[in-house]
Amino acid sequence: MSIESDTIKQNLATLRMEHRDLDAVIDRLVQDPDADQLQIQRLKKRKLAVKDLIARLDSLMLPDIIA
């Protein structure tokens, strides 16, 4: 395992935790009728960006396959 792949794995773990945390916060805010809709939209946008970054880093972890 290279230092680079260890760093990617650590980043993935951190991003996955952030994604779960954002999901929990969004769920709580959606239940609150007085919640700021703009804040909810911003959190959803951040959650989507984190998900995209996770997908990108996951693809870096896959070995290149020569077809």
N, C-alpha and C positions, 0 to 999 in steps of 0.2 A: 504494500500500500504506500503510495507516495504522499508526500506532505500536501500536495495540491488536492488529492482526493480526500484526505483527512479534513482539510479546510472546507471543502465543498460539503462533506457530510455534516460538519458542525454547523455550517450555514443553513443547510437543509433542516436540521433539527430545530434551530432557532426560528426559521421561517414557518415551519409547521406549527410550532407553539404559538407564534403570533397569529397565524391563520385561525387556530382554534379559539384563541382569546378574542379576536375580532368577531368571530361567529357568535360567541357567548354574549358579547356586549350588544351586538346587533339584535339578537333574539330578545334580550331584556328591553332594549329601547323600543322595539316594535310592539311589545306588550303594553307599553306606557302610552296612553292616549295624548299626554302632554309633551311627548318627546319631540325634539327639534328634527323635522324631516330632512333639513339640509345636512345636519350632522349624520343622520342615518345614511344618506346618500354618499357622503364623503367616506364613511366607514366601509360601505359596500364597495366603493371604488378602490379603496386601499386594500380590502380583502381580495378583490379580483387581481390587483397588481401583484400581491404576494403570491397568489395562486399561479400566475403566469411565471413569476420568478422561480417558484418551486419546480414547475414543469421544465423550465430552461436548465436549471441545475441538475434535475433528474436525467435529462437527456445527455448531459456531459458525463454522467456516471456510467452510461451504457457503453460497452465496448464497440468499437467500429467493426462492422461485419462486411466483409468483402463478398459481394455476390458474384 
